[in-house]
Amino acid sequence: MHKDQVEGAAKDAKGSMKEGIGKAIGNDRMAAEGAGERVAGKVQKGVGSLKDAARQALKK
């Protein structure tokens, strides 16, 4: 597992919580920031997966 995958998962979880709290308290800005962090986390996880797959392919 690549460090980008771990960091992306953490960012995704943080964004999800922030979005939920923002929606619960009616803070649209916080909800939007949380949604943005979720997307950034998912992208970072994807990059980590690609790096990991490339590393595995080069080992063969």
Helices and strands as residue ranges (DSSP letters): H 3-25, H 28-59
